[in-house]
Amino acid sequence: MKVHYRGSRFYIDDSDLESKSTFSLPGQLFALQSGELKSSAPVLTLPVGN
């Protein structure tokens, strides 16, 4: 993962999984907030017997 910021490049080494997961969390949170909410009816399961 690398980012170009104000004329410099910053990166996280591929083997540094802890840092990569930490920095991916805000991106996931922003993606959740920006999504459109879909309302759906609840799923109801009824037993069918003879």
ABEGO torsion letter per residue (X at the ends): XBBBBGGBBBBBBAABAAAAAAAAAAAAAAAAAABBBBBBBBBBBBBBBX
